[in-house]
Amino acid sequence: MLINEELHAAFAGLRAAVEKSEEAVKVIQQVEQAKLREAVRAEAEATKMAELAALETKAATLEAEAAREAQHLAEARSDRLTEKLQNKREEVRKLDELLEKFEDKLQEKRREAKAMEEYVDKLEALVQ
């Protein structure tokens, strides 16, 4: 019976060792499952952050595109106004030239009128 008791003791030791190993495996499994859950959570968070960054990039791109379009429109408007201003300056220059021409003619007409008045005065003096 000694062998029988030794076998029982050996099996009991083996059973205890197997139970201990099973407990260790369960603990390791729980730790690994926790790590897996954390990794899945971190991956989901990273995916969400990447999506948010992509949306922010798209918004910034759209904003930059809108700014470029606004700048293009402003430059086109500036060009039109500059051309209009140049046309008005040319028109003023032509009107100034015309005014100078008419002032010269007016001056000439005033001289002629004065000469006529003097001539009329001479004629009146001769008639009296």
MOPAC internal coordinates of N, CA, C and O (Angstrom, degrees):
PM7 1SCF
backbone

  N    0.0000 0     0.00 0     0.00 0    0    0    0
  C    1.4094 1     0.00 0     0.00 0    1    0    0
  C    1.5131 1   112.65 1     0.00 0    2    1    0
  O    1.2310 1   122.62 1   165.23 1    3    2    1
  N    1.2248 1   112.58 1   -14.77 1    3    2    1
  C    1.4467 1   117.61 1   179.39 1    5    3    2
  C    1.5259 1   109.95 1   -62.30 1    6    5    3
  O    1.2310 1   121.04 1   141.20 1    7    6    5
  N    1.2838 1   115.62 1   -38.80 1    7    6    5
  C    1.4604 1   119.63 1   179.21 1    9    7    6
  C    1.5191 1   109.25 1   -68.79 1   10    9    7
  O    1.2310 1   121.21 1   141.57 1   11   10    9
  N    1.3082 1   115.29 1   -38.43 1   11   10    9
  C    1.4556 1   121.13 1   178.95 1   13   11   10
  C    1.5282 1   109.96 1   -62.88 1   14   13   11
  O    1.2310 1   119.84 1   135.89 1   15   14   13
  N    1.2962 1   117.91 1   -44.11 1   15   14   13
  C    1.4618 1   121.86 1   178.82 1   17   15   14
  C    1.5221 1   110.14 1   -67.21 1   18   17   15
  O    1.2310 1   120.79 1   141.04 1   19   18   17
  N    1.3170 1   116.10 1   -38.96 1   19   18   17
  C    1.4548 1   119.38 1   178.65 1   21   19   18
  C    1.5225 1   110.91 1   -65.41 1   22   21   19
  O    1.2310 1   122.14 1   140.16 1   23   22   21
  N    1.3687 1   113.51 1   -39.84 1   23   22   21
  C    1.4606 1   117.76 1   176.53 1   25   23   22
  C    1.5238 1   110.68 1   -63.17 1   26   25   23
  O    1.2310 1   120.64 1   135.96 1   27   26   25
  N    1.3358 1   116.37 1   -44.04 1   27   26   25
  C    1.4677 1   120.20 1   177.40 1   29   27   26
  C    1.5175 1   111.09 1   -60.03 1   30   29   27
  O    1.2310 1   121.01 1   136.94 1   31   30   29
  N    1.3022 1   115.67 1   -43.06 1   31   30   29
  C    1.4649 1   120.42 1   179.98 1   33   31   30
  C    1.5193 1   109.81 1   -66.12 1   34   33   31
  O    1.2310 1   120.16 1   138.45 1   35   34   33
  N    1.3147 1   117.30 1   -41.55 1   35   34   33
  C    1.4657 1   120.96 1   180.00 1   37   35   34
  C    1.5265 1   109.84 1   -65.64 1   38   37   35
  O    1.2310 1   121.11 1   136.13 1   39   38   37
  N    1.3628 1   115.48 1   -43.87 1   39   38   37
  C    1.4710 1   118.39 1   178.08 1   41   39   38
  C    1.5189 1   111.86 1   -66.36 1   42   41   39
  O    1.2310 1   121.23 1   142.92 1   43   42   41
  N    1.3385 1   115.26 1   -37.08 1   43   42   41
  C    1.4683 1   118.66 1   177.44 1   45   43   42
  C    1.5151 1   109.48 1   -64.07 1   46   45   43
  O    1.2310 1   119.92 1   139.29 1   47   46   45
  N    1.3166 1   117.75 1   -40.71 1   47   46   45
  C    1.4629 1   121.91 1   177.48 1   49   47   46
  C    1.5302 1   110.77 1   -64.66 1   50   49   47
  O    1.2310 1   122.13 1   137.30 1   51   50   49
  N    1.3636 1   113.53 1   -42.70 1   51   50   49
  C    1.4698 1   118.01 1   178.01 1   53   51   50
  C    1.5240 1   110.53 1   -63.93 1   54   53   51
  O    1.2310 1   120.84 1   136.60 1   55   54   53
  N    1.3735 1   116.00 1   -43.40 1   55   54   53
  C    1.4578 1   120.73 1   178.73 1   57   55   54
  C    1.5279 1   110.42 1   -60.02 1   58   57   55
  O    1.2310 1   120.51 1   137.27 1   59   58   57
  N    1.3131 1   116.64 1   -42.73 1   59   58   57
  C    1.4664 1   121.17 1   179.80 1   61   59   58
  C    1.5224 1   109.65 1   -64.96 1   62   61   59
  O    1.2310 1   121.15 1   138.37 1   63   62   61
  N    1.3545 1   115.41 1   -41.63 1   63   62   61
  C    1.4566 1   119.32 1   179.56 1   65   63   62
  C    1.5270 1   110.46 1   -65.82 1   66   65   63
  O    1.2310 1   120.06 1   140.06 1   67   66   65
  N    1.3430 1   117.50 1   -39.94 1   67   66   65
  C    1.4714 1   121.27 1   178.22 1   69   67   66
  C    1.5235 1   109.64 1   -65.13 1   70   69   67
  O    1.2310 1   119.92 1   136.81 1   71   70   69
  N    1.3354 1   117.76 1   -43.19 1   71   70   69
  C    1.4687 1   121.07 1   178.88 1   73   71   70
  C    1.5295 1   110.32 1   -62.60 1   74   73   71
  O    1.2310 1   120.79 1   138.23 1   75   74   73
  N    1.3255 1   116.09 1   -41.77 1   75   74   73
  C    1.4587 1   120.90 1   177.62 1   77   75   74
  C    1.5240 1   110.63 1   -62.70 1   78   77   75
  O    1.2310 1   121.21 1   137.98 1   79   78   77
  N    1.3298 1   115.29 1   -42.02 1   79   78   77
  C    1.4619 1   120.09 1   178.33 1   81   79   78
  C    1.5196 1   110.36 1   -65.09 1   82   81   79
  O    1.2310 1   120.56 1   138.75 1   83   82   81
  N    1.3527 1   116.53 1   -41.25 1   83   82   81
  C    1.4607 1   120.40 1   178.05 1   85   83   82
  C    1.5373 1   110.33 1   -61.09 1   86   85   83
  O    1.2310 1   120.34 1   137.14 1   87   86   85
  N    1.3210 1   116.96 1   -42.86 1   87   86   85
  C    1.4711 1   121.49 1   178.07 1   89   87   86
  C    1.5285 1   109.91 1   -62.79 1   90   89   87
  O    1.2310 1   120.28 1   136.80 1   91   90   89
  N    1.3230 1   117.08 1   -43.20 1   91   90   89
  C    1.4662 1   120.91 1   179.80 1   93   91   90
  C    1.5248 1   109.67 1   -63.95 1   94   93   91
  O    1.2310 1   120.28 1   138.37 1   95   94   93
  N    1.3301 1   117.08 1   -41.63 1   95   94   93
  C    1.4632 1   121.28 1   178.50 1   97   95   94
  C    1.5242 1   109.83 1   -63.80 1   98   97   95
  O    1.2310 1   120.15 1   138.79 1   99   98   97
  N    1.3546 1   117.32 1   -41.21 1   99   98   97
  C    1.4690 1   120.66 1   178.07 1  101   99   98
  C    1.5274 1   111.18 1   -62.00 1  102  101   99
  O    1.2310 1   120.49 1   137.06 1  103  102  101
  N    1.3149 1   116.67 1   -42.94 1  103  102  101
  C    1.4705 1   120.82 1   178.77 1  105  103  102
  C    1.5207 1   109.94 1   -64.00 1  106  105  103
  O    1.2310 1   120.70 1   133.55 1  107  106  105
  N    1.3336 1   116.27 1   -46.45 1  107  106  105
  C    1.4688 1   120.24 1   178.95 1  109  107  106
  C    1.5289 1   109.85 1   -61.49 1  110  109  107
  O    1.2310 1   120.51 1   138.87 1  111  110  109
  N    1.3522 1   116.62 1   -41.13 1  111  110  109
  C    1.4646 1   121.22 1   179.19 1  113  111  110
  C    1.5350 1   110.04 1   -62.09 1  114  113  111
  O    1.2310 1   120.23 1   136.60 1  115  114  113
  N    1.3250 1   117.16 1   -43.40 1  115  114  113
  C    1.4673 1   120.54 1   179.07 1  117  115  114
  C    1.5325 1   111.14 1   -63.75 1  118  117  115
  O    1.2310 1   120.78 1   138.08 1  119  118  117
  N    1.3377 1   116.11 1   -41.92 1  119  118  117
  C    1.4621 1   120.59 1   178.65 1  121  119  118
  C    1.5263 1   109.60 1   -63.24 1  122  121  119
  O    1.2310 1   120.52 1   134.99 1  123  122  121
  N    1.3249 1   116.61 1   -45.01 1  123  122  121
  C    1.4617 1   120.71 1  -179.07 1  125  123  122
  C    1.5321 1   111.07 1   -65.89 1  126  125  123
  O    1.2310 1   120.57 1   142.04 1  127  126  125
  N    1.3484 1   116.52 1   -37.96 1  127  126  125
  C    1.4660 1   119.20 1   177.44 1  129  127  126
  C    1.5300 1   110.34 1   -65.42 1  130  129  127
  O    1.2310 1   120.53 1   141.23 1  131  130  129
  N    1.3192 1   116.58 1   -38.77 1  131  130  129
  C    1.4703 1   119.89 1   177.12 1  133  131  130
  C    1.5262 1   110.02 1   -64.08 1  134  133  131
  O    1.2310 1   120.82 1   137.69 1  135  134  133
  N    1.3470 1   116.04 1   -42.31 1  135  134  133
  C    1.4662 1   119.79 1   177.43 1  137  135  134
  C    1.5265 1   110.39 1   -61.79 1  138  137  135
  O    1.2310 1   120.74 1   138.09 1  139  138  137
  N    1.3387 1   116.19 1   -41.91 1  139  138  137
  C    1.4634 1   120.77 1   179.50 1  141  139  138
  C    1.5285 1   110.84 1   -62.91 1  142  141  139
  O    1.2310 1   120.74 1   134.30 1  143  142  141
  N    1.3507 1   116.18 1   -45.70 1  143  142  141
  C    1.4663 1   119.51 1   177.66 1  145  143  142
  C    1.5256 1   110.95 1   -59.37 1  146  145  143
  O    1.2310 1   120.24 1   138.40 1  147  146  145
  N    1.3301 1   117.14 1   -41.60 1  147  146  145
  C    1.4688 1   121.62 1   179.13 1  149  147  146
  C    1.5301 1   110.60 1   -65.37 1  150  149  147
  O    1.2310 1   121.07 1   138.93 1  151  150  149
  N    1.3347 1   115.55 1   -41.07 1  151  150  149
  C    1.4634 1   119.32 1   179.03 1  153  151  150
  C    1.5302 1   110.81 1   -65.09 1  154  153  151
  O    1.2310 1   120.24 1   138.22 1  155  154  153
  N    1.3371 1   117.15 1   -41.78 1  155  154  153
  C    1.4688 1   121.24 1   178.26 1  157  155  154
  C    1.5265 1   109.64 1   -63.56 1  158  157  155
  O    1.2310 1   120.27 1   137.50 1  159  158  157
  N    1.3404 1   117.08 1   -42.50 1  159  158  157
  C    1.4613 1   121.30 1   178.90 1  161  159  158
  C    1.5318 1   110.69 1   -63.86 1  162  161  159
  O    1.2310 1   120.83 1   136.53 1  163  162  161
  N    1.3197 1   116.01 1   -43.47 1  163  162  161
  C    1.4660 1   120.77 1   179.37 1  165  163  162
  C    1.5283 1   110.30 1   -64.60 1  166  165  163
  O    1.2310 1   120.45 1   140.55 1  167  166  165
  N    1.3336 1   116.74 1   -39.45 1  167  166  165
  C    1.4643 1   120.21 1   178.18 1  169  167  166
  C    1.5285 1   110.10 1   -64.78 1  170  169  167
  O    1.2310 1   120.14 1   137.03 1  171  170  169
  N    1.3316 1   117.34 1   -42.97 1  171  170  169
  C    1.4690 1   120.50 1   179.32 1  173  171  170
  C    1.5243 1   110.14 1   -63.27 1  174  173  171
  O    1.2310 1   120.91 1   138.77 1  175  174  173
  N    1.3254 1   115.87 1   -41.23 1  175  174  173
  C    1.4703 1   120.03 1   178.85 1  177  175  174
  C    1.5368 1   110.52 1   -65.41 1  178  177  175
  O    1.2310 1   120.64 1   137.71 1  179  178  177
  N    1.3157 1   116.38 1   -42.29 1  179  178  177
  C    1.4683 1   120.18 1   178.90 1  181  179  178
  C    1.5291 1   110.57 1   -64.28 1  182  181  179
  O    1.2310 1   120.53 1   140.44 1  183  182  181
  N    1.3310 1   116.58 1   -39.56 1  183  182  181
  C    1.4639 1   120.77 1   177.55 1  185  183  182
  C    1.5210 1   110.37 1   -63.43 1  186  185  183
  O    1.2310 1   121.15 1   136.45 1  187  186  185
  N    1.3185 1   115.41 1   -43.55 1  187  186  185
  C    1.4714 1   120.06 1   179.38 1  189  187  186
  C    1.5319 1   110.27 1   -63.10 1  190  189  187
  O    1.2310 1   120.34 1   137.41 1  191  190  189
  N    1.3341 1   116.96 1   -42.59 1  191  190  189
  C    1.4643 1   121.02 1   179.10 1  193  191  190
  C    1.5330 1   110.41 1   -64.83 1  194  193  191
  O    1.2310 1   120.52 1   141.15 1  195  194  193
  N    1.3310 1   116.61 1   -38.85 1  195  194  193
  C    1.4661 1   120.21 1   178.85 1  197  195  194
  C    1.5264 1   110.21 1   -65.46 1  198  197  195
  O    1.2310 1   120.56 1   138.42 1  199  198  197
  N    1.3403 1   116.53 1   -41.58 1  199  198  197
  C    1.4660 1   120.14 1   178.03 1  201  199  198
  C    1.5276 1   110.29 1   -64.06 1  202  201  199
  O    1.2310 1   120.49 1   138.48 1  203  202  201
  N    1.3122 1   116.67 1   -41.52 1  203  202  201
  C    1.4662 1   120.93 1   178.77 1  205  203  202
  C    1.5313 1   110.27 1   -63.71 1  206  205  203
  O    1.2310 1   120.70 1   137.10 1  207  206  205
  N    1.3237 1   116.26 1   -42.90 1  207  206  205
  C    1.4710 1   120.09 1   178.28 1  209  207  206
  C    1.5230 1   110.50 1   -63.32 1  210  209  207
  O    1.2310 1   120.23 1   141.27 1  211  210  209
  N    1.3291 1   117.17 1   -38.73 1  211  210  209
  C    1.4639 1   120.72 1   178.31 1  213  211  210
  C    1.5264 1   110.11 1   -64.52 1  214  213  211
  O    1.2310 1   120.36 1   138.33 1  215  214  213
  N    1.3332 1   116.92 1   -41.67 1  215  214  213
  C    1.4674 1   120.22 1   178.21 1  217  215  214
  C    1.5267 1   110.81 1   -64.82 1  218  217  215
  O    1.2310 1   120.67 1   138.44 1  219  218  217
  N    1.3284 1   116.33 1   -41.56 1  219  218  217
  C    1.4682 1   119.92 1   178.52 1  221  219  218
  C    1.5328 1   110.76 1   -63.89 1  222  221  219
  O    1.2310 1   120.87 1   140.28 1  223  222  221
  N    1.3191 1   115.95 1   -39.72 1  223  222  221
  C    1.4670 1   120.17 1   178.17 1  225  223  222
  C    1.5208 1   110.27 1   -64.48 1  226  225  223
  O    1.2310 1   120.77 1   136.89 1  227  226  225
  N    1.3332 1   116.13 1   -43.11 1  227  226  225
  C    1.4632 1   119.92 1   178.89 1  229  227  226
  C    1.5218 1   110.49 1   -63.42 1  230  229  227
  O    1.2310 1   120.37 1   137.58 1  231  230  229
  N    1.3253 1   116.90 1   -42.42 1  231  230  229
  C    1.4727 1   120.49 1   178.76 1  233  231  230
  C    1.5254 1   110.66 1   -63.09 1  234  233  231
  O    1.2310 1   120.78 1   137.65 1  235  234  233
  N    1.3185 1   116.12 1   -42.35 1  235  234  233
  C    1.4670 1   119.86 1   179.03 1  237  235  234
  C    1.5284 1   110.62 1   -64.90 1  238  237  235
  O    1.2310 1   120.66 1   141.57 1  239  238  237
  N    1.3226 1   116.35 1   -38.43 1  239  238  237
  C    1.4658 1   120.61 1   178.01 1  241  239  238
  C    1.5222 1   110.49 1   -64.13 1  242  241  239
  O    1.2310 1   120.78 1   135.25 1  243  242  241
  N    1.3244 1   116.11 1   -44.75 1  243  242  241
  C    1.4693 1   119.91 1   178.36 1  245  243  242
  C    1.5218 1   111.11 1   -63.66 1  246  245  243
  O    1.2310 1   120.85 1   139.77 1  247  246  245
  N    1.3151 1   115.98 1   -40.23 1  247  246  245
  C    1.4711 1   120.21 1   178.96 1  249  247  246
  C    1.5292 1   110.55 1   -64.50 1  250  249  247
  O    1.2310 1   120.71 1   137.48 1  251  250  249
  N    1.3236 1   116.25 1   -42.52 1  251  250  249
  C    1.4682 1   119.89 1   178.81 1  253  251  250
  C    1.5299 1   110.36 1   -65.14 1  254  253  251
  O    1.2310 1   120.78 1   140.89 1  255  254  253
  N    1.3281 1   116.12 1   -39.11 1  255  254  253
  C    1.4644 1   120.12 1   178.27 1  257  255  254
  C    1.5244 1   110.38 1   -64.35 1  258  257  255
  O    1.2310 1   120.41 1   137.75 1  259  258  257
  N    1.3263 1   116.82 1   -42.25 1  259  258  257
  C    1.4665 1   120.68 1   177.97 1  261  259  258
  C    1.5244 1   110.88 1   -64.43 1  262  261  259
  O    1.2310 1   120.52 1   141.79 1  263  262  261
  N    1.3195 1   116.60 1   -38.21 1  263  262  261
  C    1.4681 1   120.53 1   178.48 1  265  263  262
  C    1.5293 1   110.47 1   -66.12 1  266  265  263
  O    1.2310 1   120.57 1   138.92 1  267  266  265
  N    1.3329 1   116.51 1   -41.08 1  267  266  265
  C    1.4691 1   119.69 1   177.50 1  269  267  266
  C    1.5219 1   110.72 1   -63.18 1  270  269  267
  O    1.2310 1   120.53 1   138.04 1  271  270  269
  N    1.3238 1   116.58 1   -41.96 1  271  270  269
  C    1.4664 1   120.57 1   179.31 1  273  271  270
  C    1.5242 1   110.29 1   -64.47 1  274  273  271
  O    1.2310 1   120.66 1   137.14 1  275  274  273
  N    1.3415 1   116.33 1   -42.86 1  275  274  273
  C    1.4685 1   120.09 1   178.41 1  277  275  274
  C    1.5293 1   110.36 1   -62.98 1  278  277  275
  O    1.2310 1   120.57 1   139.67 1  279  278  277
  N    1.3229 1   116.51 1   -40.33 1  279  278  277
  C    1.4644 1   120.18 1   178.61 1  281  279  278
  C    1.5272 1   109.90 1   -65.24 1  282  281  279
  O    1.2310 1   120.54 1   138.32 1  283  282  281
  N    1.3180 1   116.57 1   -41.68 1  283  282  281
  C    1.4669 1   120.47 1   178.92 1  285  283  282
  C    1.5344 1   110.10 1   -61.11 1  286  285  283
  O    1.2310 1   120.68 1   135.28 1  287  286  285
  N    1.3349 1   116.31 1   -44.72 1  287  286  285
  C    1.4620 1   120.08 1   179.18 1  289  287  286
  C    1.5263 1   111.17 1   -64.02 1  290  289  287
  O    1.2310 1   120.80 1   138.99 1  291  290  289
  N    1.3218 1   116.08 1   -41.01 1  291  290  289
  C    1.4694 1   120.27 1   179.26 1  293  291  290
  C    1.5255 1   110.55 1   -64.67 1  294  293  291
  O    1.2310 1   120.40 1   138.75 1  295  294  293
  N    1.3257 1   116.84 1   -41.25 1  295  294  293
  C    1.4632 1   120.08 1   178.64 1  297  295  294
  C    1.5268 1   110.86 1   -65.63 1  298  297  295
  O    1.2310 1   120.54 1   140.20 1  299  298  297
  N    1.3260 1   116.57 1   -39.80 1  299  298  297
  C    1.4720 1   120.00 1   178.53 1  301  299  298
  C    1.5226 1   110.05 1   -64.42 1  302  301  299
  O    1.2310 1   120.63 1   137.75 1  303  302  301
  N    1.3267 1   116.40 1   -42.25 1  303  302  301
  C    1.4652 1   120.67 1   178.55 1  305  303  302
  C    1.5300 1   110.05 1   -64.52 1  306  305  303
  O    1.2310 1   120.76 1   137.78 1  307  306  305
  N    1.3178 1   116.16 1   -42.22 1  307  306  305
  C    1.4606 1   120.53 1   177.77 1  309  307  306
  C    1.5298 1   111.05 1   -60.80 1  310  309  307
  O    1.2310 1   120.90 1   138.11 1  311  310  309
  N    1.3187 1   115.88 1   -41.89 1  311  310  309
  C    1.4722 1   119.99 1   178.56 1  313  311  310
  C    1.5337 1   110.61 1   -62.96 1  314  313  311
  O    1.2310 1   120.68 1   135.90 1  315  314  313
  N    1.3410 1   116.31 1   -44.10 1  315  314  313
  C    1.4670 1   119.62 1   179.08 1  317  315  314
  C    1.5277 1   111.04 1   -62.51 1  318  317  315
  O    1.2310 1   120.93 1   136.45 1  319  318  317
  N    1.3452 1   115.83 1   -43.55 1  319  318  317
  C    1.4668 1   119.13 1  -179.65 1  321  319  318
  C    1.5288 1   111.47 1   -67.30 1  322  321  319
  O    1.2310 1   120.51 1   143.33 1  323  322  321
  N    1.3342 1   116.63 1   -36.67 1  323  322  321
  C    1.4638 1   120.26 1   177.81 1  325  323  322
  C    1.5292 1   109.94 1   -64.28 1  326  325  323
  O    1.2310 1   120.81 1   137.24 1  327  326  325
  N    1.3180 1   116.05 1   -42.76 1  327  326  325
  C    1.4678 1   119.79 1   178.21 1  329  327  326
  C    1.5335 1   110.38 1   -64.30 1  330  329  327
  O    1.2310 1   120.68 1   137.90 1  331  330  329
  N    1.3238 1   116.30 1   -42.10 1  331  330  329
  C    1.4685 1   120.66 1   178.59 1  333  331  330
  C    1.5305 1   110.44 1   -62.31 1  334  333  331
  O    1.2310 1   120.70 1   137.82 1  335  334  333
  N    1.3396 1   116.26 1   -42.18 1  335  334  333
  C    1.4563 1   121.08 1   178.66 1  337  335  334
  C    1.5281 1   110.14 1   -62.66 1  338  337  335
  O    1.2310 1   120.66 1   136.91 1  339  338  337
  N    1.3271 1   116.35 1   -43.09 1  339  338  337
  C    1.4633 1   120.26 1   179.40 1  341  339  338
  C    1.5281 1   110.07 1   -62.39 1  342  341  339
  O    1.2310 1   120.31 1   138.53 1  343  342  341
  N    1.3243 1   117.01 1   -41.47 1  343  342  341
  C    1.4701 1   120.58 1   177.83 1  345  343  342
  C    1.5270 1   110.86 1   -62.28 1  346  345  343
  O    1.2310 1   120.60 1   138.54 1  347  346  345
  N    1.3325 1   116.46 1   -41.46 1  347  346  345
  C    1.4696 1   120.33 1   179.22 1  349  347  346
  C    1.5284 1   110.24 1   -66.44 1  350  349  347
  O    1.2310 1   119.71 1   141.73 1  351  350  349
  N    1.3061 1   118.15 1   -38.27 1  351  350  349
  C    1.4709 1   121.07 1   177.63 1  353  351  350
  C    1.5289 1   110.65 1   -62.74 1  354  353  351
  O    1.2310 1   121.48 1   138.19 1  355  354  353
  N    1.3340 1   114.76 1   -41.81 1  355  354  353
  C    1.4682 1   119.32 1   178.54 1  357  355  354
  C    1.5264 1   109.82 1   -64.62 1  358  357  355
  O    1.2310 1   120.95 1   139.75 1  359  358  357
  N    1.3183 1   115.78 1   -40.25 1  359  358  357
  C    1.4630 1   120.16 1   178.67 1  361  359  358
  C    1.5332 1   110.76 1   -64.00 1  362  361  359
  O    1.2310 1   120.20 1   137.34 1  363  362  361
  N    1.3245 1   117.23 1   -42.66 1  363  362  361
  C    1.4734 1   121.56 1   177.58 1  365  363  362
  C    1.5274 1   110.25 1   -62.92 1  366  365  363
  O    1.2310 1   120.54 1   137.92 1  367  366  365
  N    1.3433 1   116.58 1   -42.08 1  367  366  365
  C    1.4599 1   119.89 1   178.58 1  369  367  366
  C    1.5332 1   110.67 1   -60.16 1  370  369  367
  O    1.2310 1   120.37 1   136.11 1  371  370  369
  N    1.3277 1   116.90 1   -43.89 1  371  370  369
  C    1.4632 1   120.67 1   179.08 1  373  371  370
  C    1.5319 1   110.55 1   -64.71 1  374  373  371
  O    1.2310 1   120.84 1   138.51 1  375  374  373
  N    1.3467 1   116.01 1   -41.49 1  375  374  373
  C    1.4648 1   119.33 1   178.90 1  377  375  374
  C    1.5283 1   111.33 1   -65.80 1  378  377  375
  O    1.2310 1   120.31 1   143.01 1  379  378  377
  N    1.3411 1   117.02 1   -36.99 1  379  378  377
  C    1.4684 1   120.52 1   176.01 1  381  379  378
  C    1.5217 1   110.64 1   -62.18 1  382  381  379
  O    1.2310 1   120.81 1   136.79 1  383  382  381
  N    1.3385 1   116.05 1   -43.21 1  383  382  381
  C    1.4604 1   119.61 1   177.81 1  385  383  382
  C    1.5250 1   111.11 1   -62.56 1  386  385  383
  O    1.2310 1   120.84 1   138.19 1  387  386  385
  N    1.3305 1   116.00 1   -41.81 1  387  386  385
  C    1.4610 1   120.89 1   178.70 1  389  387  386
  C    1.5225 1   111.01 1   -64.96 1  390  389  387
  O    1.2310 1   120.86 1   138.69 1  391  390  389
  N    1.3437 1   115.97 1   -41.31 1  391  390  389
  C    1.4645 1   120.85 1   178.27 1  393  391  390
  C    1.5183 1   110.14 1   -61.87 1  394  393  391
  O    1.2310 1   120.54 1   135.09 1  395  394  393
  N    1.3143 1   116.57 1   -44.91 1  395  394  393
  C    1.4659 1   120.37 1   179.40 1  397  395  394
  C    1.5294 1   110.14 1   -61.29 1  398  397  395
  O    1.2310 1   120.80 1   138.30 1  399  398  397
  N    1.3226 1   116.08 1   -41.70 1  399  398  397
  C    1.4590 1   120.43 1   178.86 1  401  399  398
  C    1.5377 1   110.80 1   -62.23 1  402  401  399
  O    1.2310 1   120.74 1   134.77 1  403  402  401
  N    1.3516 1   116.19 1   -45.23 1  403  402  401
  C    1.4712 1   119.86 1   179.59 1  405  403  402
  C    1.5279 1   111.84 1   -67.56 1  406  405  403
  O    1.2310 1   120.46 1   143.93 1  407  406  405
  N    1.3425 1   116.72 1   -36.07 1  407  406  405
  C    1.4682 1   119.00 1   177.07 1  409  407  406
  C    1.5288 1   110.41 1   -64.52 1  410  409  407
  O    1.2310 1   120.91 1   140.14 1  411  410  409
  N    1.3317 1   115.86 1   -39.86 1  411  410  409
  C    1.4725 1   119.09 1   176.39 1  413  411  410
  C    1.5273 1   110.28 1   -61.89 1  414  413  411
  O    1.2310 1   120.41 1   136.25 1  415  414  413
  N    1.3430 1   116.82 1   -43.75 1  415  414  413
  C    1.4680 1   120.38 1   179.10 1  417  415  414
  C    1.5250 1   110.33 1   -64.23 1  418  417  415
  O    1.2310 1   120.59 1   139.25 1  419  418  417
  N    1.3509 1   116.47 1   -40.75 1  419  418  417
  C    1.4618 1   120.51 1   179.19 1  421  419  418
  C    1.5249 1   110.34 1   -62.39 1  422  421  419
  O    1.2310 1   121.17 1   136.65 1  423  422  421
  N    1.3135 1   115.38 1   -43.35 1  423  422  421
  C    1.4721 1   119.83 1   178.17 1  425  423  422
  C    1.5256 1   109.93 1   -60.10 1  426  425  423
  O    1.2310 1   120.84 1   135.92 1  427  426  425
  N    1.3182 1   116.01 1   -44.08 1  427  426  425
  C    1.4663 1   120.77 1   178.84 1  429  427  426
  C    1.5237 1   110.34 1   -62.37 1  430  429  427
  O    1.2310 1   120.42 1   137.54 1  431  430  429
  N    1.3359 1   116.81 1   -42.46 1  431  430  429
  C    1.4649 1   120.43 1   179.16 1  433  431  430
  C    1.5289 1   110.65 1   -65.64 1  434  433  431
  O    1.2310 1   120.08 1   142.90 1  435  434  433
  N    1.3161 1   117.44 1   -37.10 1  435  434  433
  C    1.4715 1   120.29 1   177.80 1  437  435  434
  C    1.5394 1   110.21 1   -64.27 1  438  437  435
  O    1.2310 1   120.91 1   138.88 1  439  438  437
  N    1.3341 1   115.87 1   -41.12 1  439  438  437
  C    1.4701 1   119.94 1   177.14 1  441  439  438
  C    1.5286 1   110.25 1   -62.22 1  442  441  439
  O    1.2310 1   122.11 1   136.62 1  443  442  441
  N    1.3290 1   113.57 1   -43.38 1  443  442  441
  C    1.4662 1   117.54 1   178.95 1  445  443  442
  C    1.5256 1   111.01 1   -63.72 1  446  445  443
  O    1.2310 1   120.70 1   138.07 1  447  446  445
  N    1.3591 1   116.27 1   -41.93 1  447  446  445
  C    1.4560 1   120.37 1   179.45 1  449  447  446
  C    1.5241 1   110.54 1   -63.84 1  450  449  447
  O    1.2310 1   120.25 1   139.19 1  451  450  449
  N    1.3265 1   117.13 1   -40.81 1  451  450  449
  C    1.4600 1   121.11 1   179.16 1  453  451  450
  C    1.5336 1   110.13 1   -65.22 1  454  453  451
  O    1.2310 1   121.44 1   137.97 1  455  454  453
  N    1.3255 1   114.84 1   -42.03 1  455  454  453
  C    1.4669 1   118.76 1   178.73 1  457  455  454
  C    1.5254 1   109.79 1   -63.96 1  458  457  455
  O    1.2310 1   120.18 1   141.03 1  459  458  457
  N    1.3159 1   117.26 1   -38.97 1  459  458  457
  C    1.4648 1   120.59 1   178.01 1  461  459  458
  C    1.5207 1   111.32 1   -65.63 1  462  461  459
  O    1.2310 1   121.47 1   138.00 1  463  462  461
  N    1.3528 1   114.79 1   -42.00 1  463  462  461
  C    1.4657 1   118.35 1   178.25 1  465  463  462
  C    1.5373 1   110.34 1   -61.05 1  466  465  463
  O    1.2310 1   120.91 1   136.94 1  467  466  465
  N    1.3218 1   115.87 1   -43.06 1  467  466  465
  C    1.4663 1   119.52 1   178.21 1  469  467  466
  C    1.5308 1   110.31 1   -63.15 1  470  469  467
  O    1.2310 1   120.73 1   139.97 1  471  470  469
  N    1.3192 1   116.21 1   -40.03 1  471  470  469
  C    1.4530 1   120.04 1   178.56 1  473  471  470
  C    1.5228 1   111.15 1   -64.86 1  474  473  471
  O    1.2310 1   121.32 1   138.57 1  475  474  473
  N    1.3885 1   115.08 1   -41.43 1  475  474  473
  C    1.4661 1   119.80 1   177.89 1  477  475  474
  C    1.5252 1   109.24 1   -63.81 1  478  477  475
  O    1.2310 1   120.01 1   137.50 1  479  478  477
  N    1.3153 1   117.59 1   -42.50 1  479  478  477
  C    1.4616 1   121.24 1   179.58 1  481  479  478
  C    1.5341 1   109.98 1   -61.41 1  482  481  479
  O    1.2310 1   119.73 1   138.78 1  483  482  481
  N    1.3194 1   118.11 1   -41.22 1  483  482  481
  C    1.4619 1   121.82 1   178.29 1  485  483  482
  C    1.5258 1   110.99 1   -64.42 1  486  485  483
  O    1.2310 1   121.90 1   138.17 1  487  486  485
  N    1.3272 1   113.97 1   -41.83 1  487  486  485
  C    1.4753 1   118.24 1   178.93 1  489  487  486
  C    1.5416 1   111.24 1   -65.25 1  490  489  487
  O    1.2310 1   121.20 1   139.20 1  491  490  489
  N    1.3153 1   115.31 1   -40.80 1  491  490  489
  C    1.4682 1   119.14 1   178.87 1  493  491  490
  C    1.5245 1   109.88 1   -65.23 1  494  493  491
  O    1.2310 1   120.87 1   141.59 1  495  494  493
  N    1.3316 1   115.95 1   -38.41 1  495  494  493
  C    1.4644 1   119.26 1   179.42 1  497  495  494
  C    1.5171 1   109.70 1   -66.67 1  498  497  495
  O    1.2310 1   119.73 1   143.85 1  499  498  497
  N    1.3005 1   118.11 1   -36.15 1  499  498  497
  C    1.4581 1   120.99 1   178.43 1  501  499  498
  C    1.5367 1   111.03 1   -71.42 1  502  501  499
  O    1.2310 1   120.27 1   145.78 1  503  502  501
  N    1.2830 1   117.08 1   -34.22 1  503  502  501
  C    1.4589 1   122.01 1  -177.89 1  505  503  502
  C    1.5297 1   108.92 1   -73.79 1  506  505  503
  O    1.2310 1   117.73 1   151.56 1  507  506  505
  N    1.2089 1   121.94 1   -28.44 1  507  506  505
  C    1.4634 1   122.60 1  -176.20 1  509  507  506
  C    1.4464 1   111.29 1   -86.70 1  510  509  507
  O    1.2310 1   120.10 1   180.00 1  511  510  509

